[in-house]
Amino acid sequence: MAKKNNTKEEPLEKQLWKAADKLRKNIDAAEYKHIVLGLIFLKYISDAFEDLHEKLQKGEGEYAGADPEDRDEYKAENVFFVPPSARWSYLRSRAKLPEIGKDVDAAMDAIERDNPSLKGVLPKVYARGNLDPTSLGGLIDLISNISMKESNGKGDFLGRVFEYFLGEFALAEGKKGGQFYTPRSVVKLLVEMLEPYKGRVFDPCCGSGGMFVQSEKFVEQHQGKVNDISIYGQESNQTTWRLCKMNLAIRGIDSSQVKWNNEGSFLNDAHKDLKADFVIANPPFNDSDWSGDLLRNDARWQFGVPPVGNANYAWIQHFVFHLNPNGRAGFVLAKGALTSKTSGEGEIRKNLVEACLVDCIVNLPAKLFLNTQIPASLWFLNRAKANGNESFRKDEILFIDARNMGHLINRRTREFSDDDIKKIAETYHAWHDPNGNYEDVKGFCKSATIEEVATLDYVLTPGRYVGLPDQEDDFDFNERFAKLTDELKEQMLEEERLNARILENLKKIILQNDDDAK
């Protein structure tokens, strides 16, 4: 009798990743991601075009009398127009030809010409010598099997594949990957805590756009209206900006207000007059190359001039500057910013606390981020409290210590589970709710008054406030020391026994050699 196979089938996006990765051969992941993600994007816009093209050809109902080759018909439906030489069916028919790389590059050019919003966004890397036509043809065949909607009706499967591949490429690139990608579980935690249901969402260092994608997901999952959110972003790395534009387009998110300039948000703020409802960001940690020496008298430094050698407190004040009077911010920052007193940072932190801006601090576990081993934390700021528009908890800060949460997905990378995210977010929301059932939990969370924070010299490390868990409060030093001593003695005895066996074996070998010599 055959055994029943209880092995859980891998998600389709994971199967696709493994297949695509096999075709990578000797191409570096940093380069290969543009090849694969560009093709996924091309498949997405071609599928959307073909779907509408078919309806226009039938000419039924609202499409009666429509011209299927009229670009305005597609613009009206927020669908990219795809010229004949760039349509997926055409490229797939030529996938086995040696000139397929030139065909794909030409297709990308043609799409940009017909869709001004994509100008300068799409990759033209397919005719390069290190990508052989056979592998490219194999990729096209692989991606041909993905449709915009899965048969199970979950919808927008290509968008999910694009997002999954972004994460896998970031893992493959390691440190460099972290520069364009914030781990999904960290983004999800930020969004679950901020709850951006409605309004303007701003990320001035937006990477590949994960904060925006997750915000839209959050609204959809909570039965809100995605159109109630408008997004604004800025990115200084043009290659990353291109990924962001494709990532948002494949999710149907308007990216017209996501700007690129190589000067960055400090020197060339692309949204000078924006007052956002939400800021969600993961700025570069401890950035020393932020041109601070040119910005000593900038109007954004309301709480103190940040040091030239570290942009952490420049980012914080940049976020505050772009919040409206009731706006809230959630962002990642190096843990050192919770305690630093160098070059006036301690004074800026004190001013932020005294202004009732700091709402919550979450201490994060190690190994969450791909590009750094620097310990990190999440900050949440609330201008409604600072402006007197929210009196509950005005003079308090919630501290959450999540250092022991999360699980390893490989030897060097950790992530939060959905249960971890739920626990942290629900704690924050219960604390905010006047009718909530919030309680301090030793070792995990503590609501501290600003007076308490002042007595600790405005240090914001959660561990200083939450204390040790109950089981650790009963720590018996003598008992623990005796146990460790016993363990050490046992280890030493085991080493002695092992050494004795080694010596015994050596003697036998020497005696055997002597006998052989005779």
LOZA-13246 format. One record per residue (C-alpha): residue in one letter; chain; x, y, z. Coordinates in Angstrom, 3 decimals, padded with zeros to 6 digits. Last residue first. Layout:
N
{A A {X Y Z}}
...
***
This chain:
518
{K A {060.304 -005.861 014.458}}
{A A {059.098 -002.614 012.851}}
{D A {055.494 -003.922 012.798}}
{D A {055.639 -004.570 016.542}}
{D A {056.938 -001.052 017.175}}
{N A {054.169 000.430 014.975}}
{Q A {051.522 -001.504 016.938}}
{L A {053.000 -000.257 020.221}}
{I A {052.882 003.337 018.977}}
{I A {049.260 002.950 017.769}}
{K A {048.202 001.390 021.081}}
{K A {049.872 004.204 023.004}}
{L A {048.066 006.795 020.868}}
{N A {044.732 005.088 021.592}}
{E A {045.333 005.277 025.326}}
{L A {046.340 008.918 025.080}}
{I A {043.118 009.756 023.173}}
{R A {041.024 007.850 025.717}}
{A A {042.665 009.745 028.600}}
{N A {042.060 013.064 026.826}}
{L A {038.347 012.218 026.464}}
{R A {038.055 011.277 030.131}}
{E A {039.780 014.523 031.126}}
{E A {037.458 016.517 028.826}}
{E A {034.431 014.831 030.400}}
{L A {035.730 015.687 033.861}}
{M A {036.184 019.326 032.809}}
{Q A {032.617 019.475 031.431}}
{E A {031.231 017.966 034.636}}
{K A {033.127 020.519 036.689}}
{L A {031.792 023.349 034.513}}
{E A {028.205 022.120 034.851}}
{D A {028.604 021.875 038.628}}
{T A {029.982 025.415 038.774}}
{L A {027.103 026.672 036.586}}
{K A {024.577 025.113 038.967}}
{A A {026.310 026.593 042.008}}
{F A {026.319 030.041 040.401}}
{R A {022.600 029.759 039.548}}
{E A {021.688 028.798 043.088}}
{N A {023.845 031.538 044.575}}
{F A {022.437 034.179 042.200}}
{D A {018.783 033.335 042.802}}
{F A {016.657 035.060 040.094}}
{D A {013.121 035.650 041.343}}
{D A {012.778 038.794 039.182}}
{E A {013.645 036.617 036.187}}
{Q A {010.414 034.645 036.444}}
{D A {008.496 037.888 036.751}}
{P A {009.928 039.299 033.515}}
{L A {012.671 041.905 033.945}}
{G A {012.131 045.649 033.855}}
{V A {009.788 047.434 031.423}}
{Y A {011.370 050.852 031.955}}
{R A {015.111 050.631 031.359}}
{G A {014.566 047.805 028.852}}
{P A {012.513 050.188 026.695}}
{T A {015.583 052.375 025.909}}
{L A {014.303 055.959 025.798}}
{V A {016.962 057.831 027.821}}
{Y A {015.470 061.177 028.780}}
{D A {017.778 061.675 031.788}}
{L A {016.337 058.677 033.644}}
{T A {014.462 061.046 036.000}}
{A A {013.087 062.802 032.895}}
{V A {011.562 059.545 031.629}}
{E A {009.747 059.102 034.930}}
{E A {008.429 062.672 034.701}}
{I A {007.343 062.013 031.105}}
{T A {005.181 059.243 032.497}}
{A A {005.900 055.622 031.727}}
{S A {003.485 053.058 030.275}}
{K A {005.355 049.757 030.460}}
{C A {005.564 046.731 028.197}}
{F A {007.361 043.388 027.904}}
{G A {009.640 042.408 030.801}}
{K A {006.996 043.101 033.374}}
{V A {003.587 043.544 031.769}}
{D A {001.886 046.920 032.206}}
{E A {-001.874 046.691 031.677}}
{Y A {-004.078 047.845 028.786}}
{N A {-007.755 046.901 028.853}}
{G A {-008.948 049.591 026.476}}
{N A {-011.722 052.099 027.187}}
{P A {-009.466 055.156 026.867}}
{D A {-007.896 053.386 023.843}}
{H A {-004.258 054.264 023.235}}
{W A {-002.880 051.552 025.522}}
{A A {-005.206 048.973 023.951}}
{H A {-003.946 050.062 020.522}}
{Y A {-000.283 049.656 021.495}}
{T A {-000.827 046.253 023.107}}
{E A {-002.837 045.154 020.062}}
{A A {000.037 046.117 017.765}}
{I A {002.662 044.207 019.787}}
{K A {000.578 041.041 020.165}}
{K A {-000.652 041.074 016.559}}
{I A {002.848 041.486 015.160}}
{D A {004.132 038.562 017.230}}
{D A {001.133 036.446 016.172}}
{D A {001.778 037.261 012.505}}
{S A {005.341 036.011 012.989}}
{F A {008.230 038.459 013.252}}
{E A {011.383 037.810 011.244}}
{R A {014.974 036.769 011.864}}
{T A {017.896 036.471 009.454}}
{R A {021.448 035.175 009.910}}
{R A {021.166 031.396 010.141}}
{N A {017.897 031.197 008.237}}
{I A {014.233 031.964 008.910}}
{L A {014.992 032.662 012.588}}
{H A {012.024 033.473 014.813}}
{G A {010.500 036.634 016.272}}
{M A {010.275 037.892 019.850}}
{N A {012.979 038.122 022.502}}
{R A {013.931 041.727 021.756}}
{A A {010.290 042.880 021.708}}
{D A {010.552 045.359 024.587}}
{I A {007.611 047.755 024.423}}
{F A {007.683 051.243 025.980}}
{L A {004.551 053.389 025.912}}
{I A {005.122 057.079 026.578}}
{E A {002.960 059.197 028.870}}
{D A {002.073 062.882 029.301}}
{K A {-000.587 062.955 026.594}}
{R A {-001.900 059.501 027.488}}
{F A {-005.449 060.724 026.743}}
{S A {-005.460 064.427 025.832}}
{E A {-005.519 064.210 022.049}}
{N A {-005.818 067.531 020.234}}
{G A {-003.378 069.202 022.631}}
{N A {-000.892 069.983 019.876}}
{A A {001.745 067.519 021.107}}
{K A {-000.847 064.789 021.558}}
{A A {-002.164 065.253 018.007}}
{R A {001.447 065.391 016.793}}
{N A {001.984 061.711 017.570}}
{L A {005.401 060.102 017.103}}
{F A {006.099 056.370 016.972}}
{W A {009.683 055.125 017.063}}
{L A {010.758 051.581 016.189}}
{S A {014.092 050.252 017.393}}
{A A {017.296 048.879 015.930}}
{P A {020.467 047.024 016.947}}
{I A {023.237 047.436 014.310}}
{Q A {023.716 044.099 012.504}}
{T A {023.194 045.818 009.179}}
{N A {022.014 045.353 005.604}}
{L A {019.600 042.463 005.956}}
{F A {017.589 043.685 008.922}}
{L A {015.811 041.561 011.507}}
{K A {019.021 039.988 012.855}}
{A A {018.702 041.352 016.419}}
{P A {015.382 041.843 018.192}}
{L A {013.531 045.180 018.178}}
{N A {012.882 047.621 021.033}}
{V A {009.563 049.376 020.455}}
{I A {009.168 053.035 021.448}}
{C A {005.759 054.730 021.721}}
{D A {004.174 058.187 021.661}}
{V A {007.045 060.664 021.466}}
{L A {005.636 064.087 020.578}}
{C A {004.764 065.247 024.083}}
{A A {006.839 068.454 023.574}}
{E A {008.912 067.422 026.592}}
{V A {009.831 064.183 024.812}}
{L A {010.887 065.915 021.597}}
{N A {012.842 068.531 023.579}}
{K A {014.659 065.823 025.562}}
{R A {015.562 063.998 022.327}}
{I A {016.984 067.230 020.889}}
{E A {019.013 067.770 024.075}}
{G A {020.404 064.235 023.957}}
{E A {021.369 064.704 020.310}}
{G A {023.406 067.826 021.135}}
{S A {026.692 066.697 019.609}}
{T A {026.794 063.402 021.501}}
{K A {024.033 062.485 023.945}}
{S A {022.969 059.178 022.430}}
{T A {020.503 057.037 024.403}}
{L A {017.547 056.160 022.170}}
{A A {019.464 057.135 019.000}}
{G A {021.806 054.200 019.672}}
{K A {018.956 051.833 018.779}}
{A A {019.320 052.675 015.097}}
{L A {016.034 053.987 013.762}}
{V A {012.914 052.518 012.154}}
{F A {009.836 054.668 011.605}}
{G A {006.259 055.358 012.616}}
{A A {004.802 058.837 012.272}}
{R A {001.482 060.378 013.249}}
{G A {-000.385 063.428 011.978}}
{N A {-002.934 065.487 013.897}}
{P A {-001.325 068.902 013.294}}
{N A {-000.064 067.777 009.830}}
{L A {003.207 065.861 009.672}}
{H A {005.975 066.930 007.265}}
{F A {008.077 068.843 009.811}}
{V A {007.833 065.934 012.258}}
{F A {009.327 063.558 009.668}}
{H A {012.187 065.950 008.853}}
{Q A {012.739 066.325 012.610}}
{I A {013.207 062.583 013.029}}
{W A {015.376 062.378 009.904}}
{A A {017.695 065.129 011.160}}
{Y A {017.850 063.334 014.502}}
{N A {019.258 060.207 012.856}}
{A A {021.454 062.076 010.348}}
{N A {024.830 061.571 012.068}}
{G A {028.153 063.356 011.483}}
{V A {026.883 066.909 010.942}}
{P A {025.054 066.909 014.264}}
{P A {021.340 067.762 014.370}}
{V A {020.332 071.385 015.137}}
{G A {017.702 071.429 017.866}}
{F A {013.979 070.904 018.356}}
{Q A {012.611 072.962 015.470}}
{W A {015.329 071.859 013.026}}
{R A {013.141 071.881 009.910}}
{A A {013.752 075.586 009.228}}
{D A {017.327 074.859 008.098}}
{N A {020.079 077.022 009.587}}
{R A {022.885 074.439 009.746}}
{L A {021.935 072.813 006.437}}
{L A {025.139 072.767 004.388}}
{D A {027.199 071.026 007.115}}
{G A {024.508 068.359 007.321}}
{S A {025.334 067.081 003.854}}
{W A {023.855 063.638 004.644}}
{D A {027.033 061.563 004.557}}
{S A {027.173 060.482 008.203}}
{D A {024.093 058.233 008.027}}
{N A {023.568 056.548 011.394}}
{F A {021.070 054.049 009.939}}
{P A {019.605 054.853 006.504}}
{P A {015.910 055.794 006.838}}
{N A {013.154 053.208 007.334}}
{A A {009.930 055.155 006.910}}
{I A {006.209 055.561 007.536}}
{V A {004.888 059.124 007.822}}
{F A {001.139 059.451 008.230}}
{D A {-001.403 062.259 007.907}}
{A A {000.983 064.245 005.750}}
{K A {001.699 067.951 005.509}}
{L A {003.380 068.434 002.139}}
{D A {004.759 071.865 001.300}}
{K A {008.370 070.877 000.577}}
{H A {007.496 067.648 -001.218}}
{A A {010.586 067.010 -003.364}}
{D A {012.955 068.025 -000.566}}
{N A {016.268 068.694 -002.287}}
{L A {019.141 068.881 000.196}}
{F A {017.524 066.866 002.974}}
{S A {015.334 064.513 000.925}}
{G A {018.034 063.327 -001.473}}
{E A {020.418 065.006 -003.911}}
{N A {020.077 062.210 -006.481}}
{N A {016.497 063.134 -007.313}}
{W A {013.555 060.782 -007.565}}
{K A {009.894 061.392 -006.866}}
{V A {006.933 059.267 -005.814}}
{Q A {003.977 061.608 -006.388}}
{S A {002.883 059.953 -009.647}}
{S A {003.013 056.542 -007.991}}
{D A {-000.689 055.661 -008.236}}
{I A {-001.068 052.121 -006.917}}
{G A {-002.303 049.408 -009.311}}
{R A {-000.257 046.732 -007.520}}
{I A {001.987 046.218 -010.562}}
{A A {002.353 049.988 -010.780}}
{L A {003.556 050.212 -007.185}}
{N A {006.310 047.619 -007.576}}
{M A {007.292 049.042 -010.977}}
{K A {007.706 052.564 -009.560}}
{C A {009.570 051.223 -006.549}}
{L A {011.978 049.175 -008.662}}
{R A {012.723 052.306 -010.690}}
{W A {013.303 054.283 -007.499}}
{T A {015.825 051.636 -006.411}}
{T A {017.837 052.150 -009.595}}
{Q A {017.566 055.935 -009.199}}
{N A {018.904 055.983 -005.660}}
{S A {017.742 059.242 -003.994}}
{E A {014.184 058.151 -003.233}}
{Q A {011.129 060.281 -002.452}}
{G A {007.556 059.431 -001.613}}
{Y A {003.977 060.603 -001.507}}
{I A {000.977 058.302 -001.361}}
{S A {-002.746 058.955 -001.463}}
{I A {-005.131 056.845 000.585}}
{D A {-008.943 057.061 000.368}}
{N A {-008.724 055.316 -003.005}}
{V A {-007.923 052.078 -001.189}}
{K A {-011.359 052.174 000.407}}
{G A {-011.652 050.296 003.664}}
{Q A {-012.691 046.699 004.259}}
{H A {-009.977 046.126 006.868}}
{Q A {-007.935 043.841 004.627}}
{E A {-008.119 046.377 001.790}}
{V A {-006.883 049.211 004.020}}
{F A {-003.990 047.101 005.305}}
{K A {-003.034 045.987 001.812}}
{E A {-002.811 049.632 000.697}}
{S A {-000.552 050.438 003.631}}
{Q A {001.548 047.323 002.902}}
{V A {002.161 048.429 -000.674}}
{F A {003.077 051.949 000.433}}
{M A {005.581 050.788 003.051}}
{G A {007.084 048.300 000.575}}
{G A {007.904 050.986 -001.985}}
{S A {011.244 049.774 -003.364}}
{G A {013.235 052.221 -001.235}}
{C A {010.921 054.927 000.179}}
{C A {013.315 057.368 001.788}}
{P A {010.881 060.314 002.164}}
{D A {007.918 058.023 002.964}}
{F A {004.598 059.864 003.131}}
{V A {001.026 058.612 003.505}}
{R A {-001.746 061.133 002.850}}
{G A {-005.207 060.301 004.169}}
{K A {-007.314 057.316 005.182}}
{Y A {-006.942 053.944 006.828}}
{P A {-003.290 054.331 007.845}}
{E A {-003.404 052.018 010.888}}
{L A {-000.206 053.198 012.615}}
{M A {000.394 049.990 014.604}}
{E A {-000.564 047.563 011.838}}
{V A {001.473 049.621 009.355}}
{L A {004.656 049.569 011.430}}
{L A {004.237 045.846 012.157}}
{K A {003.675 045.039 008.467}}
{V A {006.799 046.952 007.478}}
{V A {008.855 045.032 010.039}}
{S A {007.384 041.700 008.871}}
{R A {008.133 042.483 005.221}}
{P A {011.814 043.215 005.746}}
{T A {012.735 046.693 004.418}}
{Y A {014.157 046.485 000.900}}
{F A {016.282 048.828 -001.201}}
{Q A {019.390 049.243 000.947}}
{G A {018.835 045.929 002.686}}
{G A {019.810 044.107 -000.482}}
{K A {023.356 045.443 -000.275}}
{K A {023.873 043.701 003.069}}
{G A {022.509 040.365 001.877}}
{E A {022.164 040.217 -001.909}}
{A A {020.373 036.864 -001.818}}
{L A {018.104 038.033 001.012}}
{A A {017.202 041.189 -000.946}}
{F A {016.585 039.039 -004.029}}
{E A {014.219 036.864 -001.990}}
{G A {012.326 039.882 -000.674}}
{L A {011.895 041.454 -004.106}}
{F A {010.853 038.033 -005.442}}
{Y A {008.028 037.833 -002.908}}
{E A {006.798 041.318 -003.842}}
{F A {006.828 040.542 -007.571}}
{V A {005.110 037.194 -006.969}}
{R A {002.402 038.874 -004.899}}
{G A {001.816 041.446 -007.624}}
{L A {001.656 038.684 -010.229}}
{F A {-000.983 036.972 -008.113}}
{D A {-003.302 039.952 -008.347}}
{G A {-006.356 037.959 -007.330}}
{K A {-007.112 035.461 -004.599}}
{G A {-009.573 033.735 -006.887}}
{N A {-008.368 030.163 -006.487}}
{S A {-007.596 030.058 -010.216}}
{E A {-004.899 032.654 -009.710}}
{K A {-005.371 036.110 -011.152}}
{M A {-002.741 038.124 -012.969}}
{S A {-001.478 034.973 -014.674}}
{I A {001.774 033.110 -014.180}}
{N A {002.659 030.303 -016.628}}
{S A {004.236 032.773 -019.054}}
{I A {006.728 033.606 -016.293}}
{L A {008.411 030.227 -016.745}}
{D A {008.413 030.395 -020.556}}
{I A {009.910 033.903 -020.425}}
{L A {012.529 032.721 -017.938}}
{G A {013.462 029.769 -020.168}}
{G A {013.817 032.112 -023.140}}
{L A {016.159 034.274 -021.086}}
{S A {018.190 031.198 -020.129}}
{T A {018.452 030.120 -023.778}}
{P A {019.258 033.655 -024.974}}
{D A {022.384 033.858 -022.756}}
{L A {022.503 036.649 -020.211}}
{N A {026.173 037.599 -019.693}}
{G A {026.378 039.172 -023.169}}
{R A {023.807 041.880 -022.557}}
{A A {020.706 041.899 -024.779}}
{Y A {018.255 041.768 -021.842}}
{V A {019.377 044.768 -019.820}}
{K A {016.881 047.458 -020.828}}
{P A {015.176 047.936 -017.453}}
{L A {011.950 049.994 -017.207}}
{V A {011.707 053.290 -015.302}}
{G A {013.159 056.013 -017.541}}
{K A {009.729 056.945 -018.911}}
{L A {007.054 054.892 -017.163}}
{S A {004.658 057.828 -016.570}}
{P A {005.069 058.754 -020.262}}
{N A {003.322 055.554 -021.444}}
{D A {003.575 055.057 -025.220}}
{R A {007.310 055.766 -025.470}}
{E A {008.029 053.807 -022.268}}
{I A {006.211 050.761 -023.673}}
{A A {008.214 050.908 -026.908}}
{D A {011.547 051.098 -025.077}}
{M A {010.663 048.078 -022.914}}
{A A {009.637 046.127 -026.032}}
{A A {012.927 047.026 -027.753}}
{D A {014.842 045.621 -024.777}}
{V A {012.707 042.463 -024.949}}
{D A {013.337 042.014 -028.683}}
{K A {017.084 042.605 -028.311}}
{G A {017.242 039.803 -025.740}}
{I A {015.122 037.521 -027.957}}
{E A {017.716 037.716 -030.777}}
{P A {018.798 034.059 -030.449}}
{L A {015.221 032.825 -030.992}}
{K A {013.595 030.471 -028.482}}
{A A {011.451 033.157 -026.808}}
{R A {010.082 034.496 -030.110}}
{S A {006.474 033.324 -029.674}}
{R A {006.692 034.350 -026.025}}
{L A {007.617 037.883 -027.048}}
{Y A {004.555 038.182 -029.303}}
{S A {002.146 036.761 -026.712}}
{W A {003.649 039.069 -024.099}}
{R A {002.843 042.230 -026.020}}
{A A {005.810 044.489 -026.705}}
{S A {005.814 044.358 -030.519}}
{P A {002.045 044.967 -030.623}}
{P A {002.124 048.186 -028.518}}
{V A {001.149 047.933 -024.833}}
{F A {-001.085 050.711 -023.479}}
{F A {-000.955 050.852 -019.671}}
{V A {-004.335 050.478 -017.960}}
{N A {-005.940 053.218 -015.847}}
{E A {-009.336 052.528 -017.486}}
{A A {-009.482 055.938 -019.198}}
{K A {-005.845 055.571 -020.239}}
{Y A {-006.710 052.295 -021.931}}
{E A {-009.438 053.811 -024.112}}
{D A {-007.186 056.819 -024.761}}
{R A {-004.601 054.599 -026.455}}
{D A {-007.032 053.689 -029.250}}
{E A {-006.070 050.235 -030.603}}
{P A {-009.183 048.430 -029.278}}
{D A {-011.457 051.114 -030.853}}
{A A {-014.726 051.333 -028.924}}
{G A {-018.105 051.191 -030.687}}
{A A {-019.796 049.395 -027.793}}
{Y A {-017.476 049.198 -024.776}}
{E A {-020.144 050.219 -022.244}}
{G A {-022.232 047.239 -023.320}}
{E A {-020.420 045.000 -025.805}}
{G A {-017.621 045.972 -028.167}}
{K A {-016.134 042.473 -028.405}}
{Q A {-012.814 044.038 -029.432}}
{L A {-012.920 046.450 -026.483}}
{K A {-013.429 043.561 -024.063}}
{E A {-010.507 041.645 -025.583}}
{H A {-008.250 044.703 -025.418}}
{L A {-009.166 045.140 -021.726}}
{D A {-007.863 041.679 -020.825}}
{E A {-004.924 041.980 -023.247}}
{F A {-003.823 045.255 -021.604}}
{A A {-003.985 043.849 -018.059}}
{D A {-002.055 040.747 -019.164}}
{S A {000.531 042.915 -020.952}}
{I A {000.934 045.162 -017.909}}
{Y A {001.567 042.146 -015.670}}
{K A {003.826 040.249 -018.085}}
{L A {006.025 043.332 -018.493}}
{F A {006.240 043.681 -014.716}}
{I A {007.234 040.041 -014.330}}
{L A {009.837 040.532 -017.076}}
{G A {011.323 043.595 -015.369}}
{L A {011.374 041.741 -012.059}}
{V A {013.427 038.920 -013.593}}
{I A {016.058 040.983 -015.406}}
{H A {016.242 043.691 -012.744}}
{K A {016.740 041.049 -010.041}}
{Y A {019.538 039.441 -012.064}}
{E A {021.835 042.437 -011.647}}
{A A {021.960 042.492 -007.839}}
{A A {021.716 038.681 -007.808}}
{D A {025.011 038.384 -009.737}}
{I A {024.751 036.369 -012.936}}
{N A {026.663 033.055 -012.906}}
{K A {023.695 030.701 -013.364}}
{R A {020.478 032.693 -012.900}}
{L A {018.309 030.009 -014.525}}
{K A {018.230 028.004 -011.299}}
{D A {017.036 031.141 -009.464}}
{A A {014.003 031.386 -011.743}}
{A A {012.947 027.820 -010.902}}
{K A {013.475 028.335 -007.192}}
{W A {011.542 031.622 -007.289}}
{L A {008.658 030.013 -009.189}}
{Q A {008.332 027.291 -006.560}}
{K A {008.323 029.939 -003.838}}
{E A {005.622 031.950 -005.662}}
{L A {003.553 028.766 -006.011}}
{P A {003.484 028.172 -002.272}}
{E A {005.238 024.901 -001.334}}
{E A {003.081 021.799 -001.087}}
{K A {002.710 020.449 002.442}}
{T A {004.219 016.987 002.710}}
{N A {001.597 014.537 003.939}}
{N A {002.256 012.042 001.162}}
{K A {000.186 008.936 001.873}}
{K A {002.275 005.811 001.711}}
{A A {001.457 003.358 -001.023}}
{M A {000.000 000.000 000.000}}
***
